[in-house]
Amino acid sequence: MSIGELTRLDTVVQVLRAHEAALQRDGVRHVDVFGSLARGSADVRSDVDLCVELDPAARAKGFAQVGQIEDLRAQLRAIVGAPVDLVVAPVSKPDLRRHIDEDAVRAF
């Protein structure tokens, strides 16, 4: 892992932690960074892979959930200053769940 990648991961985690209260008000319980950034293989073109756990009481129902997730993706993109690939827990695909579990760096 290069110093630049370590700094970028640390920066993303710090920025997410700085916005923890606002994100929790929006129903986010936890955020994990995973993927290339967490593994140290990201480059300048890499997006930021995030897995969020939402408070069940704050989760929208039905098709409204799609809008809620897209709004959250936009909010997280603005926070981290980069494109975000967002996954919402619980993750039903075993391979994706394994990758997240192997890579995850908990922001909060």
N, C-alpha and C positions, 0 to 999 in steps of 0.2 A: 504494500500500500504506500503510495507516495504521500508526501506532506500535503500536497494540494488536495488530494482526495480525503485525507483525514480531516483537513480543515473544512472541506465542504460538508462532510457528514456531521462534524461537530457543529458547524454553523446551522445546518438544517435542524438538528436536534435542539439547539439553543433557541432558535427562532420559534419552533413549535412550542417549547416550554414557556417562552415569553407570552404566547397567545393561549396558554392552557385555560385560563379562566373564561375567556370569551368562547373558546371551543366547547368547554364543558357546559356553558349556558346554552349552547346550541345542541346539546345532547351527546357530545362526544365523551366517552369514558376514557378511552386509551387510544394512543397513536403509536404505531411501530413503523420504523423505516426498514425496508427490506430491499432485496434485489441488488443491482450492481453497485449502488452507492454504499449499501451496508457491507457488501463483500469487498469493497475497495477496487472494483474493476470499472467504475464509471468513468466516462470521459465528458468533455464539455457539451456533447450533444445528448447525453443521457437524461431521461426524465427522472423524477423522484417517485419511487414506488412506496406507497403508504397503505397500511392496513389499519382501519379504524374499527373500534368497537363502540356501538351506539347504545345509549341508555334505552331500554325497551319502551319506557314511558314516553320518550321523545321521538320514537320512530314513526314516520308517516306510514299510513296503510295504503295498500293497493298501488295504483299508478302514481299516487302522490309521492311514493317512496323514490321513484325515479327522479323526480324533480328535486327532492330533498338531497339525494346523492349528488346530482349535478351541481346544485348550489354549493354543497360542501366541497366538491372538487374545485370549483372556481375560487372559493374562499381559501382553500389550502394552497392553490396555485399562487394567489396574491401574497399569501404569507411567506411561502418559500421562494418566490420569485423564479419559478421554473415550472415547466409542464409536470403535472401530477398524474400518475396512474393510480387510481384509488380502488382498493378492495375493502369490502365491508365484511367484518366477522359476524357470525361464524362462516368460515369458508367450507363449502361442501365438496370441492374438488380435492381429492387426496393429494395429488402431486403438487398443486399450488399451496395447500396447507403445509406440506412438508418443506417446500422452499421457504415459505414465510417463517416457519418455526426454526429452520436452520440459520437464516440470515438476520432475523429480527433484532433491531436495536430499539429499545423502548424509549420514546420521547417523554411520554407520561402515561 
